[in-house]
Amino acid sequence: MLLNITLHKDQATDYQPADLGFLLHKHPDKVQEFELSYGKAHVLYPELTKQLCTTSLMVEVDPINLVRSFKGPASNRQLEQYVNDRPYVANSFLSVAIAKIFRSAMAGQCQHKPELVAAKLPFTVELAALPCRGGTELLEKLFKPLGYEITAETIELDDQFSGWGDSHYFKVKLTNQCRLADLLSHLYVLIPVLDKDKHYWINEEEIEKLLRKGGDWLKQHPEKFLIIRRYLNFKQRYTRLAINQLTTEVAENTTADNQEEQIEKPLSLNKQRIDQVLTTLASLPVKKVLDMGCGDGKLLKQLFNSKQFTQVTGLDVSSQALANAESRLKLDRLSEHQQSQVNLLHGSLLCRDARIKDFDAICCIEVVEHIDEDRLPALETVLFDYTKAPYIIVTTPNSDYNQRFGLEPGQVRHADHRFEWSRKQFTEWTQTIADKYLYNVTVSGIGEVDQELGQPTQMAIFTLHE
């Protein structure tokens, strides 16, 4: 299978076509070969002039080795598994190769010419054989809203037998003026969508992959639901989860977050919380920090900016929140070394997960109140028994203080809060946890002190017994 990407000279800008080599991190004078689990890939530059630069990605799939290494049921492993179109047409094999070989370019990294990362440059993409189960109409539905001009030439089933008609393969040319990272993201997502097939098993991780690679453009795409369904091979459960995360959850959380932010804004309470947590962590002998329920990454950003912390990790159940965190951290602009210091994990806070062990400190900031009370023991077990982190910081609203925000008894600050504890309730909970899981605990507050009602936010610092 073959993919050509051409960068054209534009008289209005001062870049050179050869700068494509810097953007892709692949030198135009070299032919490079890469090992893949299903074959090999080659990157070379067939054309380089003052007017244009073309790079070619050629992917060789070894169908025999692929079948022999297949560990699933053998009922369909007949001749068609050896003789098929998979090694020759653009499909999920090509998407995986794009993500692996052009990883730095997809992340928006260009150390030598960083100004090119954000530049919208004139590109042409050529796909020698692209399956399109939906014809040119589908091609236009998917690519036109992203700004592409499309030329598609139908490939006959067999030029010796014209009566057989046309195939569902097209020779396609796409032109657009856009960021290279966006171009690669579009190809990565939409190639398997057009093919309506994937060479690997679809699971829940594909949802996170789609929403992170799709980024903002997928949310705004008029055919986003079609893209989601086809990308996830029409698996109804995963499709529903992805659509919910992309739409309903985003809308509800945005409204609720804005509500809470407006309530607390006069006190700058969110900033005070982050500052207090940072000050506390800075006073402790910690280097690796996990933010459980990291949301859009406000705390992660401050942790990453501190030289004390060598490993910063965020965990959240919302793929959209992680995408926002990735944007806030500007991961696509960081060096590979800097990226190795930050990790964003998609997962539940209520499940044992080997990825959340071995941290010096764990922060659980304004999280517990979002958990149903009957499920809170599961969070407690994961946080205090499973991780056994030396230091754990938990913050939550002080419901005693809510009347200062004009809230009626029983009202909560955020529509998604399942409960809000009084100072007495929080103190009792923290002491129960400390006794059960062998921690010492110190309880304090954050924000303006009210002599009668305390402070708007409560904070507990748990220290594991030596």
N, C-alpha and C positions, 0 to 999 in steps of 0.2 A: 504494500500500500504506500501511496506517495502523497505528501503534503508539501506544497511550495508556498513560501511567504516572501513577498517582494516589497521592499521599501523603495519608494520613488523619490526622486529629487523634487523639491518644492522651492521655487525661486523666492518665495516670501520668507523662508527661514534659512538659518545658517548651518543646519546640520548637514552631514554628508551621508549618502546611502550606506557607506561602509560602517556607519555607526550601528547598523543592525547587529553587527558582530558583538559590539559592547553590550547592547540590550539583551541579546540571547546568551551572552557569556560563552560564545563559540567563535573561535578565530577563523576568519575567511580563508586563510592559507592552509588550513588543516582539514583532513577528512577524519572524523571521529566515529568510533564504534562503541556501542553501549550494549551490555548484556541485559536481557530482560528475561523474566521467568518463562516466557512463552516464545523466545527467539532472540533476535538481535535488531538493533536500530542503528542507522548511520545518519550522520549530519554532515552535509557538504554544501559548498556554495558554487553552483554551476554558472553563475553570472555575476560579475561585479564590474560596474563601470561608474563613470561620474554621474550618470543619470539614474541608475538603479542598482540594487543589490538583492539577489535572490538566495534564500537558503532553502535546502530541501531536507525533509525528514523522511527517510525511507525505513519502513518497518518490515522485517522478515519474520513471519510466523512459521514455526515448525509444527505442522498439524499432526504429524505422526507422534512426536514426543508429547504433544498436548493431550492426545487421546490416551496414550499409554500412562500418563501421569494422572489421568482423571480418576478420582476416588469415589464418584457417585454411582448410582445404579447403572447397570450395564445393558438394560433393556433396549436402549436406543443406540448403542455403540456399534452401528453397522457401517456399511461402506460409506454412507453419506457423511460420517464423522471424519473420514479421510479426504473425501472429494467434496469440497464446498467452496463458498466464496470468501470465507473468513480471512485467508491470507492476502487477498487482493483488493478488498474494498475498505473504505474508511469505516471503522466501527469502534467499539469500546477498546480494542487493542490499541488503536491509534490514540484514543483519549488518555489511556494510562501512560503511553509513551510521552505524550505532550506534558503531562503533569510531572513525570520523572525527569525528563531530559531538559525541559525548559522551566524547571521549578523556580529558579531565582527570578527569571523573567516574569513568571506568573505572579510572584510575590512583589513585583515592582522594585527589584534590587538592581542597581547599576552603579557600582562603586566609582568607576572612572568618569562616568558622565551622568551623575544623578539627575541633572536637569531634564534629561530625555525621558525619564520615567513618567512624568506628568504631561509630557507633550503629546498632542494629538497629531499623529503622523499619517501620511497617505500610504496605505497598505493595499496590496492585492493578494488574495489567497486563492490558490488553485488546488482542487481536489480531483485527482484523475478519475476516480470511480467512487461516487458517494451514493449509498443506498438511500432512497427516499420513499418510504412507504406512505404515500400521500401526494406524490407528484410535485410539480413546480408550485402548486398552490400552497402546499405546506412549507416549502422552502421560503416563499415570500412571507407567509404568516410569521415565521420564526425570525428571519433575518432583517426584513425591512424595518420593523419597529426599532431595531438597534442601529439603523442608519446605513445599512449596506445596500449597494446596488448589486443585482444578481444577474448573472448570465448562466443559463443551464442548458446543456445539450444532452438530449436523450441518447442512451447507448442501446443499440439493438441487441436483442438476445443472440442473434447470430447473423452476421452480414452475408452469409452464404444462403440463408433461408429467410428471406424478407417476410414471408408469410407468417412466421412465428411472432412478428410484431416487436414492440419495444419492451425493454426490461424496466424494472423500477430503479435502475442505476442511472446516474447522471454525471457528466463531466461538468464541474461547477467552478465558476469564477466569482469571487466576492470582492468588492472594493469598498473601502471605508476610510475615513480619516478619524482615527481614534487612538487611544493608548494601547500599546502592545499588550500590557497585562490584561486589558479588557478583551482584546481580540482573542487571546489564548483562552481566557475564561469562557467566551462565547463558543469557541470550537470544542472545548472540553465537555461542556454540558450538552450542546445541541447535536453533535455528531451521533452519539448513541440514541438521542431522542428521534432523530430522523431514521436511524436504522431500526428502532423499536426492538432492540435486543441487546443483551450484554453477555460477555463470555464468562462472567463469574456470578456467584450466588448473591442475590440481593438480600440485605438485612437492614437493621435499623441504622447502622452506620452510614448507609447511603443517604439518609435524610440529612444528616449533619453535613456530609460532603456536598450535597446539592445546594443547601442553603448558604454554606460558606463560599463555595465557588461561584454560586449565582450572585451573591452580594445584592447590592441595591438594584441592579438592572433586572433581576428576576422579579422582584416585588412590583416593579413598574411595568413589566411586560404584559401586554393585553392578552397573551396566550399562556400566562403563567400556569394555569391549571392543567392545560394540555401538556405543557412541558413536564410538570411534576408527574402526571400519570404515566407518560411514556418513559420518562427517565427511571421510574421505579417499576417498570415492567407491568404496570396496571395492577400491582399488588394493592388491594383495597385498603388493608390496614395501614400500610406505610404511607399510602397516598393521603388518607385522612389525617394521619399524624402530621405530615409535611404541610398540608394545606392549613390545618389548624395553627401550626406554629408560624406560618407565614402571614396569616390574616387575623383570625380571631384573637389569638393570644397577643399579637402585637397591638391590636387596637385596644383591647381591654387593659393591658398593662400600661400602655401609654397614657390612657385616661386616668387610671388609678394612680400612676406615678406622678402625673401632673397635679392631681388632687393633693397627695401627700406633700409634694414639693411646695405647693402654694400655702398649705397650712404651716409648714415649718420654715418657710423662706424668711420671714422677718427676723428669725433668730440665727440664720445661716447655719442651721443645725447639722445639715449634711456635711458641710465643710468642717465643723467642729468635731464631728464624729471621726472623720478621716484623720484629722490632725491629731486627735487624742490617741487613736489606735497606732498611728505612726510613731508618736512619742513613746508610747508604751513598748512597742516592738524594738525601738532603737535602744531602750534601756536593758534589753534582754540579750543573752548570748545566742542569737538566732541568725541563721543565714538563709535557710530554705523555708519559704512561707507559702501556705496554701490558703486561698480565699474561697471558702465554700459558699456557694450562692453568690458568685462574683458579680452578677448582673452585667451592666455595661462597662465595667472595668475602671471605675473611678479610683478605687483603692489600689488596684493593680498598677495603674499608671504611676501613682506616687511611690509605691514599693519599688517599681522598676527604676525610677529616677534616683533612688537611694543606692549608694555604693556598698552599703552594708549587706544587702540581700543579693546573693549570687544566683538564687533560683526562685522564680516567682511563678506560681501556678494558680489558675482560676478554674473552678468547676461550676457548671450551671446546667440545669435541665433544659433551658431554652436555647435553641440554636440561634435564634435571632439576637438574644442578649450576647451570645459569644461573638456573633458577627459584629455587633456594635462595639464590643470590647476590643476586637481585632482592629477595628477602624480607629478607636480612641488611642490604642497603643501604637498605631501606624506600623504594624508589623511588616507591611509590604515595603517599608523604607529602611528597615533595619538590616544590618550586616548579618551574615550567617551566624557569627559568634553571638551577637546580641539576641538573635532569634532563639538560639539554644538556651538562653537564660529565661525565656518566657514560654509558658505552656498553657494552652486553653483546652480544657477537657469537657466533653459533653457527657453528662451522666446524672443519675439521681443521687440526691443527698441521703437517701434512705437505704442505699444498697452498699454492701461491702465491696470494695473496689481496690485492687492491689495498687492502682495508680495513686491513691491518696495516702499511702503509708510512707513512713520515713521522712516526715517533715519536722523541722524544729518547732514550728508554731503553726497553728491553724486559726484563722479568723472566721467567725460566723456572725456577720454584721447585718442586723435587721433582717434576720432570716427565720428564726424560730416561730415568730408570730404568723408566718405564712403557712405553717404546717398544721394540718388538722390535729387536734389534741389527742385523738385516739391513735395517731400515727407518730406522735412525738417520741414515744419510747424507741422507735426504730432509728430515728435520728440520734438520740442519746447513745444508743448502742454503737452505732457507726462512729460517732464523733469521739466518744470517750473510752469505749472498750476496744473497738477494732483498731483505731489509729494509734492510741496511746501516745499522742503527741506530748512532748514535754510542757508546752504552753498552749493554752486554748483561750481565745478571747471571744466573748459573746456579748452582743449589745441587742437591746430591744426597747421599744417605747415604754415609758412610765405612764400608765393609764391615769394615775392620780393627777397628773399635770394636764390632762386633756381639757379640763374646764377652762384653762388659760387660753386655749385655742378656740374657745366658744363652742365646744362640742358638748352635746347632751350626754348624761350617764348612759353607758352602753354603746355609744357611738365610737367608731374606730377611725384612725387617721387615713387608712388606705383600704379601698374596697376589697382587697384580697386578704386582709388580715383576718385570721380565724379567731384570734383572741388578742387581748393586750393585758399584760400583767400589772398589778399594783406593785409598789415597792415591797410590801410584805410577801406577796405571792412569789415575786422574783427571788427574794432572799431565801425563802423556804425551798424553792426549786434548786437554786445553786448549791445550797448546803446538802440537800438530798443527793445531788449528783456527786458532789465532792466526797461524801461519805461512802457512796456505793462504789465509785471507781477509783478511790485512793488518790484524790487530788486535794490540795489546799486551794482555797478560793478567797479572793478579795473582791468585794462589791463596792462600786463607786458610781458616780453619775457624770453626765456630759451635758453641758449647756448652762444657761442662766439658772441660778439657785433661787428657788422660792421657799421661804422659811416654812411655809405650811405644806406645800405640795412636792417639794424636792426639785429634781432636775428633769428636763423633758426626756432624756435618754438614760437608760440604766446600762452599766457595763460590769461584767464579771471577768476576772482574770484567774484562770485555773492553772495551777502549777502541779505537775505530777510529783508524787512522793519519790524521793530518791531511794 
